[in-house]
Amino acid sequence: QGILHKRDRLMPKEIRNSLLSRRHFLRETSVVAMGSLISPSQLLGQATSADKNVTVSGIEVSTVSVTDRTNWIIVSLGGTNGIKGIGEASLGRRSELSELKEFFELVKGKSPFEVQRYRQLGWAKASSGNRAIATAFSAVEQALWDLISKSLDIPFYNLVGGKFNDVLPVYANINRATSRRDPSGFAENAVAAVEDGFKAIKAAPFDGFPSLDSAPGDINSARDLGIACIYAMRKAVGDDIEIKIDAHSFFDTELAISIARDLEAANLSWYEEPIAPTQTENTRIIHDAIPQKVAGGEFLFGVNGFKPLCEASAVDVIMPDVKHCGGVWEAMKISAFAEAHGVKVSPHNPSGPVSTAVSASLCAVIPNFDVLEYQWGEQGWRNTLVEPTEAFIDGSIIISDRPGFGISINDQVLQAHRV
């Protein structure tokens, strides 16, 4: 009847048999393809009586102070079965997100299995164009999925057809950890990230770029500094390490193409958002004019937000963020749409370990996954905030077989760094 964990062998026989039956059903349904995703309501029919009766009973929001640039907002939905589902709602320096209250009211006292009901009720507001509202909506949705799959004692990926990927390549975003914004500062952290085992790094050395109506001398100085930082990183890490550059939409079309040509010898693995990704036609012009891959879309919402980029073949890689794009289910829909247009998916994730676990669970189930982002070097205690401890092996993360998104919060570490 399957393999029992040691803790399961200590259960009463009737509970043990129920658990085995449920695991057998979920193991069988894990072969369903992405094109015909299992709905939570289908799973509910196979759940135990206790699972069927679970409702969302409360919410806890915790803000973790990381640096003067970063806070992590962690959302926990409590179930009447004593299980907690978690998600992340981090939004830069924000230390609170009052928008969470309204979305919690949509799930309070309801079955967590009713994810689609929640999405339907909250979609109009979430898709209104306000990033804080979209983030709050997405965080509650994340936590619902975690609560569902933990209640069923299975990994998230077995709710939605099983995993395609067991091990995920990860790149280290060294940007926030680089306080010395000069060539030696970027080069030093690039080397340190590589020494930590990462095979790919990302930086944004054009941050602080002057407005395009500034004096030509100021623009040229900022341009030269950014380019010098990139070549310093390349020299420091050698030719075998991928370097990705995020331009944070500081350029116009002409300048983006000109700088990309100056960077050809740096052999970038991608050139991210040289202009705003909502400028679809100009993004396509840049894409077609340069040899580097083009990536973007970190703050776009929903399938409709990514649709223009994919349909126009304006980018090679899209970057949905589970915190901002509408949640995990919407990220899966976005990924499927991208796959139909030959576009890869690399989730935007300059975030905490909760978002990384959620994003990894997403990446496990999408066939057009490229690489996952990791915010490197902000705090030495970061990996201890979750249990089991966050770990990367040779620049990769191994997909957990634990229930839900595979993690819980270490309350002792949380309290030590809570705002």
HELIX and SHEET records of a PDB file:
HELIX    1   1 LYS A    6  ARG A    9  1                                   4    
HELIX    2   2 LYS A   13  THR A   29  1                                  17    
HELIX    3   3 MET A   34  SER A   36  5                                   3    
HELIX    4   4 PRO A   40  LEU A   44  1                                   5    
HELIX    5   5 SER A   49  LYS A   52  1                                   4    
HELIX    6   6 LEU A  100  VAL A  107  1                                   8    
HELIX    7   7 VAL A  115  ALA A  126  1                                  12    
HELIX    8   8 ARG A  131  SER A  151  1                                  21    
HELIX    9   9 PHE A  156  LEU A  159  5                                   4    
HELIX   10  10 PRO A  183  GLU A  195  1                                  13    
HELIX   11  11 PRO A  216  VAL A  237  1                                  22    
HELIX   12  12 THR A  253  ASP A  262  1                                  10    
HELIX   13  13 GLU A  264  ALA A  266  5                                   3    
HELIX   14  14 THR A  280  ALA A  289  1                                  10    
HELIX   15  15 GLY A  302  GLU A  311  1                                  10    
HELIX   16  16 VAL A  328  ALA A  340  1                                  13    
HELIX   17  17 PRO A  353  ALA A  364  1                                  12    
HELIX   18  18 ARG A  382  THR A  384  5                                   3    
HELIX   19  19 ASP A  411  HIS A  417  1                                   7    
SHEET    1   A 3 VAL A  56  THR A  67  0                                        
SHEET    2   A 3 THR A  70  GLY A  79 -1                                        
SHEET    3   A 3 LYS A  84  GLU A  88 -1                                        
SHEET    1   B 8 LYS A 344  VAL A 345  0                                        
SHEET    2   B 8 VAL A 317  ILE A 318  1                                        
SHEET    3   B 8 VAL A 294  GLY A 296  1                                        
SHEET    4   B 8 TRP A 270  GLU A 272  1                                        
SHEET    5   B 8 GLU A 242  ASP A 246  1                                        
SHEET    6   B 8 ALA A 200  ALA A 203  1                                        
SHEET    7   B 8 VAL A 167  ASN A 173  1                                        
SHEET    8   B 8 LEU A 372  GLN A 375  1                                        
SHEET    1   C 8 LYS A 344  VAL A 345  0                                        
SHEET    2   C 8 VAL A 317  ILE A 318  1                                        
SHEET    3   C 8 VAL A 294  GLY A 296  1                                        
SHEET    4   C 8 TRP A 270  GLU A 272  1                                        
SHEET    5   C 8 GLU A 242  ASP A 246  1                                        
SHEET    6   C 8 ALA A 200  ALA A 203  1                                        
SHEET    7   C 8 VAL A 167  ASN A 173  1                                        
SHEET    8   C 8 SER A 396  ILE A 398 -1                                        
SHEET    1   D 2 VAL A 386  GLU A 387  0                                        
SHEET    2   D 2 SER A 408  ILE A 409 -1                                        
END                                                                             
